[in-house]
Amino acid sequence: MSCFDSTQRNKIRGSELKRRFDRLERQAMSDQELAVQAISEAQQILEEYLEPTHHDNERLLDRLVEVLERPSVLVAVDRLRRGH
């Protein structure tokens, strides 16, 4: 019997998949592409927020932070700011 319930296992799997995806993302996309992708995703989240329907504002904010605080995005934006 595992010491983790299925929710915890799914979170662990999800975070591992995210790390692997971030690694592949950095290899396959330029800094500009990473930044544009993050901005596009952030715009979609903001558009969802502006819709006149009820939504979970906390979840939307979490999603926005998740997109903009991705390690690959932070590194890419830093390099772009430094002119690389």
C-alpha positions, 0 to 999 in steps of 0.5 A, spaced: 500 500 500 502 506 498 503 512 503 500 517 498 492 517 496 490 517 488 490 525 489 497 526 491 500 521 486 496 525 481 499 531 483 506 528 483 505 525 476 503 532 474 509 536 477 514 531 474 510 531 467 511 539 468 518 538 469 519 534 463 515 539 459 519 545 461 525 541 459 523 540 452 520 546 452 526 550 453 530 545 448 524 546 442 522 554 443 526 560 442 526 565 448 521 569 444 517 564 443 516 562 450 515 569 452 510 570 446 506 563 448 506 565 456 503 572 454 498 569 449 496 564 455 496 570 460 491 574 455 486 568 455 486 567 462 485 575 463 479 574 457 476 569 461 476 573 467 473 579 464 467 575 461 461 576 465 460 569 467 461 567 474 468 564 475 473 562 480 477 568 481 482 565 485 483 559 480 484 564 475 489 568 479 493 561 480 493 559 473 496 566 471 501 566 476 503 559 474 503 561 466 508 567 468 512 564 473 514 558 469 522 557 470 523 556 463 519 563 462 522 567 467 529 564 464 527 566 457 525 573 459 531 574 463 535 573 457 531 577 453 532 583 458 539 582 458 539 582 450 541 575 449 
